[in-house]
Amino acid sequence: MHAGFEFNDAIMNQQLIFTEQQRLEASLHEFPGGDVAVFSVCAADKPGVNEDSVALLPLDESRGLIVVADGVGGSATGYQASRIAVEELAGSVKVCNGGGIELREAVLQAIDRANRRILSLGTGSATTVVVAELDHGAVRNYHVGDSVLLVTGQRGRLKRLTIAHSPVGYGLESGLLDETEAMASDDRYLVSNVVGCADMRVEIGPRLKLARYDTLLLASDGLSDNLVVEDIINHIRAGELRRAASALMDDCLSRMAAGGHVDDLTVALFRPGPHAPAHAHRGPNRIESANHE
């Protein structure tokens, strides 16, 4: 499947938001400056819905946001929190499209609005969120929590990796834990910073120019709890993007089935492309979900 965006005054009608997906197979979509492959799978035998949400939010032919949000596990309304996060970020793109504010400021304001909305629910709901701001061939990352953003070159060189806002994430960064120890840690489910807490903070990465064959990954922690960085890179660094996404999904689900950490799993892969902006049919905003309102 390959869906396109029509880059004209109606571009805002081409946002794609996926929530509560039981199983969204790897699909390929044209996006400003390249292509995105997306998949999302609910944890096996889980009684509730998939609490992950993913959004592709183009602004114009050279700019857009890719978002993955992971509702905090164990919360009956975690899916609502992740959906609020992607909806607020979708609205931020509309503000920028109207010439109101810079995209960076719009992203920060959207995450702050999401935080206040989630807190106002009074349910204890929360979500992590990771955002890739793509702008004329460069990426800037924003994240709250332990969802991951990674950039690798075609030969497997790691160019960027976010640090999870968690005891395990900080242990990895400091060298106190290696990846195998982190996956086995009893603290791997603890997150110290989420959207939906009074002292929420957003970590912002520096602008990184993407090379022609770089691959950008955003994922919920269902991926990083089951695959080490080297395995992830080996799957995504080269080859056709949708096939890479499918192989990554299959490997991670196999690890879960073989005794790994069973969780919702959502991934978006972006790779720069030489194609001109697509001219697909015009359509409405798409929000695909199970509608558990």
SULNOR-V677820 format. One record per pair of residues at least 12 apart in sequence whose C-alpha atoms are under 10 Angstrom apart, sorted by the first residue. I is the first residue (numbers start at 0). J is the second residue. D is the distance in Angstrom with one decimal. If there is no record, write none. Layout:
I;J;D
I;J;D
This chain:
0;24;9.8
0;25;8.6
0;26;5.6
0;27;5.9
0;28;7.8
0;36;9.9
0;241;9.1
1;26;6.7
1;27;4.8
1;28;5.1
1;29;7.2
1;34;9.3
1;35;9.6
1;36;9.1
1;241;9.5
2;26;8.4
2;27;6.7
2;28;4.7
2;29;6.2
2;30;9.2
2;34;9.7
2;35;9.9
2;277;9.2
2;279;7.8
2;280;9.6
3;27;9.0
3;28;5.8
3;29;4.9
3;30;7.3
3;31;10.0
3;34;9.3
3;276;8.6
3;277;5.8
3;278;7.0
3;279;5.4
3;280;8.1
3;281;9.5
4;28;8.2
4;29;6.5
4;30;6.8
4;31;8.5
4;57;8.1
4;59;9.6
4;60;9.0
4;276;7.6
4;277;5.8
4;278;6.5
4;279;5.8
4;280;7.9
4;281;7.9
4;282;9.0
5;29;9.7
5;30;9.8
5;57;9.9
5;59;9.4
5;60;8.9
5;276;7.3
5;277;5.8
5;278;4.7
5;279;5.2
5;280;6.8
5;281;6.4
5;282;8.9
6;30;9.8
6;31;8.8
6;57;8.9
6;58;8.8
6;59;6.3
6;60;5.9
6;61;9.6
6;276;6.4
6;277;7.0
6;278;6.9
6;279;8.7
6;281;9.6
7;59;7.7
7;60;8.5
7;276;9.8
7;278;9.0
7;281;9.6
8;59;8.9
8;96;9.3
9;59;9.9
9;281;7.6
9;282;8.8
9;283;9.2
10;56;9.4
10;57;7.1
10;58;7.0
10;59;6.9
10;60;8.9
10;93;9.7
10;96;9.0
10;281;8.5
10;282;9.3
10;283;9.7
10;284;9.6
11;56;8.0
11;57;7.2
11;58;7.0
11;59;8.7
11;89;9.0
11;90;9.7
11;92;8.1
11;93;6.8
11;96;7.9
11;282;9.7
11;283;8.5
11;284;7.4
12;56;9.7
12;57;9.5
12;93;10.0
12;281;7.5
12;282;6.1
12;283;4.8
12;284;4.8
12;285;8.1
13;55;8.7
13;56;7.7
13;57;7.4
13;58;9.5
13;279;9.8
13;280;9.7
13;281;7.5
13;282;6.4
13;283;6.3
13;284;5.5
13;285;7.3
14;54;7.4
14;55;5.9
14;56;4.9
14;57;6.5
14;58;9.1
14;63;9.9
14;64;9.9
14;89;7.6
14;92;9.6
14;282;9.4
14;283;8.1
14;284;5.3
14;285;6.3
14;286;8.3
15;28;9.7
15;53;8.3
15;54;5.6
15;55;5.1
15;56;6.6
15;57;9.0
15;65;9.8
15;89;9.3
15;283;9.4
15;284;6.5
15;285;5.1
15;286;6.3
15;287;8.1
16;52;7.4
16;53;5.9
16;54;4.3
16;55;6.5
16;56;8.1
16;65;10.0
16;66;9.2
16;67;10.0
16;82;8.8
16;85;7.5
16;86;8.1
16;89;8.6
16;284;8.1
16;285;6.1
16;286;4.7
16;287;6.3
16;288;8.6
17;37;9.6
17;38;9.4
17;39;8.4
17;51;8.6
17;52;5.7
17;53;5.3
17;54;6.2
17;55;8.9
17;67;9.7
17;82;8.7
17;85;9.2
17;285;8.0
17;286;5.7
17;287;4.9
17;288;6.1
17;289;9.7
18;39;8.8
18;48;9.3
18;49;7.5
18;50;7.6
18;51;6.5
18;52;4.5
18;53;6.7
18;54;8.6
18;68;9.5
18;78;7.6
18;79;9.1
18;81;8.2
18;82;6.5
18;85;9.2
18;286;7.3
18;287;6.0
18;288;4.7
18;289;7.5
18;290;8.6
18;291;9.9
19;39;8.8
19;40;8.9
19;41;7.9
19;47;9.5
19;48;5.7
19;49;4.6
19;50;6.0
19;51;6.6
19;52;6.8
19;53;9.7
19;78;6.8
19;79;9.3
19;81;9.6
19;82;8.7
19;263;9.9
19;287;8.0
19;288;5.1
19;289;5.7
19;290;7.9
19;291;8.2
20;38;9.2
20;39;6.3
20;40;6.4
20;41;6.6
20;48;7.6
20;49;5.8
20;50;8.5
20;51;8.0
20;52;8.1
20;53;9.8
20;263;9.6
20;265;9.5
20;287;7.7
20;288;6.0
20;289;7.0
21;39;7.6
21;40;5.7
21;41;5.0
21;42;8.4
21;43;9.5
21;47;10.0
21;48;7.1
21;49;6.3
21;50;9.9
21;263;9.3
21;288;8.9
21;289;8.4
22;38;7.8
22;39;5.9
22;40;4.4
22;41;6.2
22;42;9.3
22;49;8.9
22;263;9.9
22;264;9.5
22;265;9.8
23;37;8.0
23;38;5.2
23;39;5.0
23;40;6.0
23;41;8.9
23;265;9.0
23;287;10.0
24;36;9.7
24;37;7.7
24;38;5.3
24;39;7.0
24;40;7.8
24;241;9.7
24;244;9.2
24;245;7.7
24;248;8.9
25;37;5.3
25;38;4.5
25;39;7.9
25;40;9.9
25;240;9.5
25;241;6.1
25;242;8.0
25;243;9.1
25;244;6.1
25;245;5.6
25;246;9.4
25;247;9.7
25;248;8.1
25;266;9.0
25;267;9.1
25;268;10.0
26;38;6.7
26;240;9.3
26;241;6.3
26;242;9.3
26;244;8.5
26;245;8.8
26;267;9.7
27;240;7.7
27;241;5.9
27;242;9.6
27;244;9.3
27;267;9.8
27;268;9.3
27;269;9.6
28;55;9.0
28;241;9.4
28;269;9.5
29;55;9.9
29;57;9.9
29;269;9.5
29;272;9.0
29;274;9.1
29;275;9.9
29;276;8.1
29;277;7.1
29;279;9.9
30;55;7.9
30;56;8.6
30;57;6.8
30;58;9.8
30;59;9.4
30;60;8.0
30;61;8.7
30;62;8.7
30;63;7.9
30;64;9.5
30;65;9.5
30;133;9.7
30;269;8.5
30;270;9.5
30;271;9.1
30;272;9.2
30;276;8.1
30;277;8.5
31;55;10.0
31;56;9.4
31;57;6.4
31;58;8.0
31;59;6.8
31;60;4.9
31;61;4.9
31;62;5.7
31;63;6.4
31;64;9.3
31;133;7.8
31;134;8.4
31;135;8.4
31;136;8.9
31;271;8.7
31;272;9.0
31;274;9.8
31;275;9.2
31;276;7.1
31;277;9.2
32;59;9.8
32;60;7.0
32;61;5.6
32;62;7.5
32;63;9.0
32;133;8.1
32;134;8.4
32;135;7.1
32;136;6.4
32;137;9.4
32;269;9.3
32;270;8.3
32;271;5.6
32;272;6.0
32;273;7.5
32;274;7.9
32;275;8.3
32;276;7.9
33;60;9.9
33;61;9.2
33;133;10.0
33;136;8.9
33;211;9.6
33;269;6.9
33;270;5.6
33;271;4.1
33;272;4.0
33;273;7.0
33;274;7.3
33;275;9.0
33;276;8.9
34;240;8.1
34;241;9.5
34;268;8.1
34;269;5.6
34;270;5.6
34;271;6.5
34;272;6.5
34;273;9.8
34;274;9.3
35;55;8.4
35;65;8.9
35;214;9.8
35;215;9.2
35;216;9.5
35;240;7.8
35;241;8.3
35;244;9.7
35;267;6.5
35;268;5.3
35;269;4.4
35;270;6.7
35;271;9.0
36;216;9.6
36;239;9.9
36;240;6.4
36;241;5.5
36;242;9.0
36;243;8.7
36;244;6.5
36;245;9.1
36;266;8.1
36;267;5.6
36;268;5.1
36;269;6.6
36;270;8.9
37;53;8.2
37;54;9.3
37;55;9.2
37;216;9.9
37;217;9.6
37;218;9.8
37;240;9.7
37;241;8.1
37;244;7.3
37;245;9.2
37;265;7.6
37;266;5.8
37;267;4.5
37;268;6.5
37;269;8.9
38;53;8.7
38;218;9.7
38;241;9.4
38;244;7.5
38;245;8.1
38;247;9.9
38;248;7.7
38;264;8.0
38;265;5.7
38;266;5.6
38;267;6.7
38;268;9.2
39;51;7.6
39;52;8.1
39;53;8.0
39;218;9.5
39;219;9.5
39;248;8.7
39;263;7.6
39;264;5.6
39;265;4.1
39;266;6.5
39;267;8.8
40;221;9.7
40;248;8.7
40;252;9.0
40;262;8.8
40;263;5.9
40;264;5.2
40;265;6.4
40;266;9.3
41;261;9.5
41;262;7.2
41;263;4.6
41;264;6.5
41;265;8.6
42;221;8.8
42;252;9.0
42;255;9.1
42;260;9.7
42;261;6.0
42;262;4.7
42;263;4.4
42;264;7.1
43;252;9.0
43;255;8.8
43;256;8.5
43;261;7.0
43;262;7.6
43;263;8.1
44;261;9.3
44;262;10.0
45;261;9.1
45;262;8.5
45;263;8.8
47;73;9.5
47;74;9.8
47;75;7.8
47;76;9.6
47;77;10.0
47;78;9.4
48;75;9.2
48;76;9.5
48;77;9.2
48;78;7.3
48;263;9.1
48;288;9.9
48;289;8.3
48;291;8.6
49;69;9.0
49;70;8.6
49;72;9.8
49;77;8.9
49;78;6.8
49;262;9.0
49;263;6.0
49;264;8.5
49;265;9.4
49;288;9.6
49;289;9.4
50;68;8.4
50;69;6.0
50;70;4.9
50;71;7.6
50;72;7.5
50;73;9.7
50;74;9.1
50;75;9.3
50;76;8.2
50;77;5.6
50;78;4.0
50;79;7.7
50;80;8.4
50;81;6.8
50;82;8.5
50;126;8.8
50;262;9.6
50;263;7.0
50;264;9.4
50;265;9.8
51;67;7.3
51;68;5.6
51;69;4.3
51;70;5.8
51;71;9.0
51;72;9.7
51;77;8.3
51;78;6.4
51;79;9.5
51;80;9.3
51;81;6.3
51;82;8.0
51;126;8.8
51;127;9.3
51;128;9.6
51;218;9.6
51;219;7.4
51;221;9.9
51;262;10.0
51;263;6.7
51;264;7.4
51;265;6.6
51;266;9.8
52;66;8.0
52;67;5.8
52;68;5.2
52;69;6.5
52;70;8.1
52;78;7.6
52;79;9.4
52;80;9.3
52;81;5.8
52;82;6.0
52;83;9.3
52;84;8.6
52;85;7.1
52;86;9.8
52;126;9.9
52;128;9.3
52;219;9.2
52;264;9.9
52;265;7.7
52;266;9.9
52;287;9.9
52;288;9.2
53;65;7.6
53;66;5.5
53;67;4.5
53;68;6.3
53;69;8.8
53;81;8.7
53;82;8.5
53;84;9.8
53;85;7.1
53;128;9.6
53;129;9.8
53;130;9.9
53;217;9.5
53;218;9.2
53;219;9.6
53;265;7.4
53;266;8.1
53;267;7.8
54;66;5.1
54;67;6.6
54;68;8.8
54;82;9.5
54;84;9.9
54;85;6.4
54;86;8.6
54;88;8.8
54;89;7.9
54;130;9.5
54;267;9.0
54;285;9.8
54;286;8.9
55;67;9.2
55;85;9.4
55;89;8.6
55;131;10.0
55;267;9.0
56;85;9.4
56;88;8.3
56;89;6.3
56;90;9.5
56;91;9.6
56;92;7.1
56;93;9.3
56;132;9.7
57;89;9.1
57;92;7.7
57;93;9.6
57;96;9.6
57;132;9.9
57;133;9.1
58;89;9.8
58;91;9.9
58;92;6.1
58;93;7.7
58;94;9.9
58;95;7.7
58;96;6.3
58;102;9.3
58;133;9.6
58;134;9.5
59;92;9.8
59;96;8.0
59;134;9.5
59;276;9.4
60;134;9.5
60;135;8.8
60;275;8.6
60;276;6.1
60;277;9.0
61;133;7.6
61;134;5.9
61;135;5.0
61;136;7.5
61;137;9.8
61;276;8.8
62;92;9.8
62;102;9.2
62;132;7.5
62;133;5.3
62;134;4.5
62;135;6.2
62;136;8.4
62;137;9.3
62;138;9.7
63;92;7.7
63;102;8.9
63;131;8.3
63;132;6.1
63;133;5.3
63;134;6.8
63;135;9.4
63;138;9.8
64;88;8.3
64;89;8.5
64;91;9.8
64;92;7.9
64;102;9.2
64;106;9.0
64;130;6.6
64;131;5.6
64;132;4.8
64;133;6.1
64;134;8.9
64;138;9.5
64;139;9.7
64;140;9.7
65;85;9.5
65;88;9.5
65;89;9.9
65;129;8.4
65;130;5.7
65;131;5.2
65;132;6.8
65;133;7.9
65;140;9.8
65;216;9.8
65;217;8.1
65;267;7.7
65;268;9.3
65;269;8.8
66;84;8.9
66;85;6.8
66;88;8.1
66;89;9.4
66;128;7.1
66;129;5.8
66;130;4.6
66;131;6.5
66;132;8.9
66;140;10.0
66;141;9.5
66;142;9.7
66;217;7.6
66;218;9.1
66;266;9.7
66;267;8.2
67;81;8.4
67;82;9.9
67;84;9.1
67;85;7.7
67;127;8.3
67;128;5.8
67;129;5.5
67;130;6.7
67;131;9.1
67;142;9.6
67;146;7.5
67;147;8.9
67;148;9.5
67;217;6.5
67;218;6.3
67;219;6.8
67;265;7.4
67;266;7.5
67;267;7.6
68;80;8.5
68;81;5.1
68;82;7.7
68;83;9.4
68;84;6.9
68;85;7.1
68;126;6.4
68;127;5.4
68;128;4.2
68;129;6.4
68;130;8.7
68;142;9.6
68;143;9.3
68;144;9.5
68;145;9.9
68;146;7.4
68;194;9.6
68;217;9.6
68;218;8.4
68;219;7.0
68;265;8.8
69;81;5.7
69;82;9.0
69;84;9.5
69;125;8.6
69;126;5.3
69;127;5.1
69;128;6.5
69;129;9.0
69;144;9.1
69;145;8.9
69;146;7.1
69;193;9.8
69;194;10.0
69;218;8.9
69;219;5.9
69;220;8.0
69;221;9.4
69;263;8.4
69;264;9.0
69;265;8.4
70;82;8.3
70;83;10.0
70;84;9.5
70;124;7.7
70;125;6.0
70;126;4.1
70;127;6.4
70;128;8.7
70;193;9.4
70;194;9.3
70;219;9.4
70;263;9.6
71;123;9.5
71;124;7.0
71;125;5.4
71;126;5.1
71;127;7.1
71;144;9.8
71;188;9.4
71;189;9.9
71;190;8.9
71;193;8.4
71;194;9.5
71;195;9.7
72;124;9.4
72;125;8.9
72;126;8.8
72;188;8.6
72;262;8.6
72;263;9.1
73;124;9.4
74;122;8.4
74;123;7.4
74;124;6.1
74;125;8.0
74;126;9.8
75;122;8.6
75;123;9.2
75;124;7.8
76;117;9.9
76;120;9.6
76;122;7.5
76;123;8.4
76;124;5.9
76;125;8.4
76;126;9.9
76;291;9.7
76;292;9.8
77;117;9.8
77;122;9.5
77;123;8.9
77;124;5.5
77;125;6.1
77;126;6.6
77;127;9.9
78;124;8.7
78;125;9.0
78;126;8.3
78;291;8.8
78;292;9.8
79;117;8.4
79;120;9.7
79;124;7.8
79;125;8.7
79;126;8.9
79;291;8.6
79;292;8.0
80;113;8.0
80;114;8.8
80;116;8.6
80;117;6.0
80;118;9.4
80;120;9.2
80;123;9.7
80;124;6.1
80;125;5.5
80;126;5.6
80;127;8.9
80;194;8.1
80;195;7.8
81;113;9.1
81;117;9.3
81;124;9.2
81;125;7.5
81;126;5.4
81;127;7.4
81;128;7.7
81;194;8.8
82;113;9.4
82;126;9.0
82;286;9.9
82;288;9.7
83;109;9.8
83;110;9.4
83;112;9.2
83;113;6.0
83;114;8.9
83;116;7.6
83;117;7.4
83;125;9.9
83;126;9.1
83;194;10.0
84;109;7.7
84;110;6.6
84;111;9.3
84;112;8.5
84;113;5.3
84;114;7.9
84;116;9.1
84;117;8.7
84;125;9.6
84;126;7.8
84;127;8.8
84;128;7.3
84;194;8.0
84;195;9.8
85;109;8.9
85;110;8.9
85;113;8.6
85;128;8.5
85;130;9.6
86;109;8.8
86;110;10.0
86;113;8.4
86;286;9.5
87;105;9.7
87;106;8.7
87;108;8.8
87;109;5.1
87;110;7.0
87;111;9.1
87;112;7.0
87;113;6.1
87;114;9.8
87;116;9.6
88;105;8.0
88;106;6.3
88;107;9.0
88;108;8.7
88;109;5.3
88;110;7.0
88;112;9.3
88;113;8.5
88;130;9.1
89;106;9.3
89;109;8.5
90;105;8.9
90;106;9.4
90;109;7.6
91;103;9.6
91;104;9.0
91;105;5.2
91;106;6.2
91;107;9.0
91;108;7.7
91;109;5.9
91;110;9.3
92;105;7.3
92;106;8.1
92;109;9.4
93;105;9.4
102;132;8.1
102;134;9.4
103;132;8.0
103;139;8.9
103;140;9.9
103;141;9.4
103;203;9.6
106;130;8.5
106;132;8.7
106;141;8.4
107;141;8.6
107;200;9.8
107;201;7.6
107;202;10.0
107;203;9.5
110;128;8.6
110;141;9.7
110;142;9.6
110;143;9.1
110;194;7.4
110;195;9.8
110;199;9.5
110;200;9.4
110;201;8.1
111;194;8.1
111;195;9.4
111;199;8.5
111;200;9.0
111;201;9.0
112;194;9.7
113;125;9.8
113;126;9.6
113;194;7.1
113;195;7.6
114;126;9.0
114;193;8.5
114;194;5.0
114;195;4.7
114;196;6.9
114;197;8.0
114;198;9.7
114;199;7.6
114;200;9.9
115;194;8.6
115;195;7.0
115;196;8.5
115;197;8.4
116;194;9.6
116;195;8.0
117;194;7.5
117;195;5.2
117;196;8.4
118;194;8.6
118;195;5.2
118;196;6.7
118;197;7.8
119;195;8.9
120;195;9.4
121;195;9.7
122;195;9.9
123;195;7.6
123;196;8.7
124;193;9.7
124;194;8.8
124;195;6.5
124;196;9.0
125;192;9.6
125;193;6.2
125;194;5.5
125;195;4.5
125;196;7.3
126;143;8.4
126;144;7.9
126;145;9.8
126;146;9.6
126;190;10.0
126;192;9.3
126;193;5.7
126;194;5.2
126;195;6.7
126;196;9.5
127;142;7.6
127;143;5.4
127;144;4.7
127;145;6.5
127;146;6.3
127;147;9.7
127;164;9.5
127;190;8.7
127;192;7.9
127;193;5.2
127;194;5.9
127;195;8.8
127;219;8.3
127;220;9.5
128;141;8.1
128;142;5.6
128;143;5.3
128;144;6.6
128;145;8.0
128;146;6.3
128;147;8.8
128;193;7.9
128;194;7.4
128;201;9.4
128;217;9.8
128;218;9.5
128;219;8.5
129;141;5.8
129;142;4.2
129;143;6.5
129;144;8.0
129;145;8.4
129;146;6.0
129;147;6.7
129;148;6.9
129;161;9.3
129;201;9.6
129;202;9.6
129;217;7.0
129;218;8.0
129;219;8.5
130;142;6.2
130;143;9.2
130;146;9.6
130;147;9.4
130;148;8.1
130;203;9.5
130;217;7.8
131;148;7.9
131;204;9.7
131;215;8.7
131;216;9.1
131;217;7.8
131;269;9.7
132;206;9.1
133;206;9.4
133;207;9.6
133;208;9.6
133;209;9.5
133;269;9.8
134;206;9.3
134;207;10.0
134;208;9.3
135;208;8.8
135;209;9.5
136;207;8.8
136;208;6.1
136;209;5.8
136;210;8.1
136;211;9.0
136;271;7.3
136;272;9.6
137;206;6.4
137;207;5.3
137;208;4.1
137;209;5.3
137;210;8.8
137;271;9.6
138;150;9.5
138;204;9.0
138;205;8.3
138;206;5.6
138;207;5.2
138;208;6.4
138;209;7.0
138;215;8.8
139;203;7.4
139;204;5.8
139;205;5.9
139;206;4.6
139;207;6.4
139;208;9.0
140;159;9.6
140;160;9.8
140;161;8.4
140;202;8.1
140;203;5.8
140;204;5.0
140;205;7.4
140;206;7.8
140;207;9.0
140;217;9.8
141;161;9.0
141;201;6.5
141;202;5.6
141;203;4.6
141;204;6.3
141;205;9.5
142;161;8.0
142;162;9.1
142;163;8.8
142;164;8.9
142;192;9.7
142;193;9.3
142;194;9.8
142;200;8.8
142;201;5.8
142;202;5.4
142;203;6.8
142;204;8.7
143;162;9.9
143;163;8.3
143;164;7.0
143;190;9.6
143;191;9.3
143;192;6.1
143;193;5.6
143;194;6.7
143;199;7.7
143;200;6.7
143;201;5.4
143;202;6.5
143;203;9.3
144;161;10.0
144;162;8.8
144;163;6.0
144;164;4.8
144;165;7.1
144;168;9.7
144;189;9.7
144;190;6.2
144;191;6.9
144;192;5.1
144;193;5.2
144;194;7.9
144;199;9.3
144;200;9.2
144;201;8.8
144;202;9.3
144;219;9.8
144;220;9.6
145;161;8.5
145;162;7.4
145;163;4.1
145;164;5.4
145;165;6.7
145;167;9.6
145;168;7.6
145;187;9.8
145;188;9.4
145;189;9.2
145;190;6.7
145;191;8.8
145;192;8.3
145;193;8.6
145;218;9.3
145;219;7.5
145;220;6.4
145;223;9.1
146;161;8.5
146;162;9.1
146;163;6.9
146;164;8.8
146;217;7.4
146;218;5.8
146;219;4.5
146;220;5.3
146;221;8.7
146;222;9.0
146;223;8.3
146;265;9.7
146;266;9.9
147;160;7.3
147;161;5.9
147;162;7.6
147;163;7.1
147;216;7.8
147;217;5.6
147;218;5.3
147;219;6.4
147;220;6.9
147;222;8.7
147;223;7.6
147;266;9.5
148;160;5.8
148;161;5.6
148;162;8.8
148;163;9.7
148;215;7.3
148;216;5.5
148;217;4.5
148;218;6.7
148;219;9.2
148;266;9.8
148;267;9.6
148;268;9.9
149;161;6.7
149;214;8.2
149;215;5.8
149;216;5.1
149;217;6.6
149;218;8.8
149;228;8.9
149;231;9.5
149;232;8.9
149;268;9.6
150;207;9.4
150;209;8.6
150;213;6.9
150;214;5.7
150;215;4.5
150;216;6.3
150;217;9.0
150;232;8.8
150;235;9.9
150;236;9.1
150;268;9.6
150;269;9.4
150;270;9.8
151;209;9.5
151;210;9.7
151;212;8.9
151;213;5.6
151;214;5.5
151;215;6.7
151;216;8.5
151;231;9.7
151;232;6.7
151;233;9.6
151;235;8.2
151;236;6.3
151;237;9.7
152;209;8.8
152;210;7.6
152;211;8.9
152;212;6.4
152;213;4.4
152;214;6.4
152;215;9.0
152;232;8.8
152;235;9.5
152;236;6.3
152;237;8.6
153;210;9.2
153;211;8.9
153;212;5.5
153;213;5.7
153;214;7.4
153;232;9.2
153;233;9.5
153;235;8.6
153;236;4.8
153;237;5.6
153;238;9.1
154;212;9.1
154;213;9.0
154;232;9.2
154;233;9.1
154;236;6.7
154;237;7.9
155;213;9.1
155;214;9.6
155;229;8.3
155;231;9.8
155;232;6.1
155;233;6.9
155;234;9.7
155;235;8.8
155;236;5.9
155;237;8.6
156;213;9.3
156;229;9.8
156;232;8.5
156;236;8.8
157;213;9.8
157;228;8.9
157;229;9.1
157;232;8.0
157;236;9.8
158;207;8.7
158;209;9.5
158;213;9.0
158;214;9.8
158;215;9.6
159;204;9.1
159;205;9.9
159;207;8.5
159;215;9.0
159;216;9.9
160;204;9.8
160;215;10.0
160;216;9.5
160;228;9.2
161;202;9.1
161;203;9.6
161;204;8.3
161;217;9.9
162;202;9.4
163;190;8.1
163;191;9.0
163;192;9.1
163;220;9.3
163;223;10.0
164;189;9.0
164;190;6.1
164;191;5.6
164;192;5.8
164;193;8.4
164;200;10.0
164;202;9.3
165;186;8.5
165;187;7.8
165;188;8.4
165;189;6.0
165;190;4.5
165;191;5.0
165;192;7.4
165;193;10.0
166;181;9.6
166;184;9.9
166;186;6.9
166;187;7.6
166;188;9.3
166;189;7.0
166;190;7.3
166;191;7.3
167;180;9.1
167;181;5.9
167;182;8.7
167;184;7.5
167;185;9.3
167;186;6.5
167;187;5.8
167;188;8.7
167;189;8.0
167;190;8.8
168;181;8.0
168;186;10.0
168;187;8.4
168;189;9.8
168;190;9.0
168;191;9.9
177;227;9.7
178;223;9.1
178;224;9.1
178;225;9.8
178;226;8.9
178;227;6.2
178;228;8.2
179;224;9.5
179;225;9.4
179;226;9.2
179;227;7.6
181;223;9.7
181;224;8.2
181;227;9.8
182;223;8.2
182;224;5.6
182;225;7.0
182;226;8.7
182;227;8.7
182;259;8.9
182;260;8.4
183;224;8.9
183;225;9.9
183;259;9.5
183;260;9.3
187;220;9.6
187;224;7.8
187;260;9.9
188;220;9.3
188;224;9.3
209;270;8.7
209;271;7.4
210;270;9.1
210;271;7.6
211;270;7.8
211;271;5.7
211;272;7.1
211;273;8.4
212;236;8.1
212;237;7.8
212;238;10.0
212;270;6.8
212;271;6.8
212;272;8.4
213;235;9.5
213;236;7.2
213;237;8.6
213;269;8.5
213;270;6.1
213;271;7.1
214;232;9.0
214;235;6.9
214;236;6.1
214;237;8.1
214;240;8.8
214;268;6.7
214;269;5.8
214;270;4.8
214;271;7.6
215;235;8.8
215;236;9.2
215;267;8.1
215;268;5.6
215;269;5.0
215;270;6.3
215;271;9.0
216;231;9.3
216;232;9.4
216;235;8.4
216;244;9.8
216;266;7.0
216;267;5.8
216;268;4.6
216;269;6.5
216;270;9.0
217;265;8.3
217;266;5.7
217;267;5.2
217;268;6.6
217;269;8.6
218;264;7.6
218;265;5.5
218;266;4.3
218;267;6.4
218;268;8.7
219;262;9.2
219;263;7.8
219;264;6.1
219;265;5.5
219;266;6.8
219;267;9.5
220;260;9.8
220;262;8.1
220;263;8.3
220;264;7.3
220;265;8.4
220;266;9.6
221;251;8.2
221;252;9.3
221;255;9.0
221;259;9.8
221;260;7.4
221;261;7.2
221;262;5.2
221;263;5.8
221;264;4.8
221;265;7.4
221;266;9.3
222;247;8.8
222;248;8.5
222;250;9.8
222;251;6.5
222;252;9.0
222;254;9.9
222;255;9.8
222;260;9.3
222;261;9.9
222;262;8.6
222;263;8.8
222;264;6.3
222;265;7.7
222;266;7.9
223;251;9.2
223;260;9.8
223;264;9.7
224;251;9.3
224;254;9.9
224;255;9.4
224;259;8.0
224;260;6.4
224;261;8.8
224;262;8.8
225;250;9.2
225;251;6.3
225;252;8.7
225;253;9.5
225;254;6.4
225;255;7.0
225;258;9.7
225;259;6.1
225;260;6.3
225;261;8.6
225;262;9.5
226;247;9.2
226;250;8.5
226;251;6.6
226;254;8.0
226;255;9.9
226;259;9.4
230;247;8.8
230;250;9.4
230;251;9.9
231;243;9.8
231;246;9.9
231;247;7.0
231;250;9.5
231;251;9.3
232;247;9.5
233;247;9.2
234;246;6.7
234;247;5.9
234;248;9.7
234;250;9.1
235;247;7.4
235;268;8.0
235;269;9.9
235;270;9.9
236;270;9.6
237;270;9.9
239;270;9.9
240;268;7.4
240;269;8.1
240;270;7.6
241;268;8.5
243;268;8.8
244;266;7.8
244;267;8.1
244;268;7.1
247;266;9.0
248;264;8.1
248;265;8.7
248;266;8.2
251;264;8.5
252;264;8.4
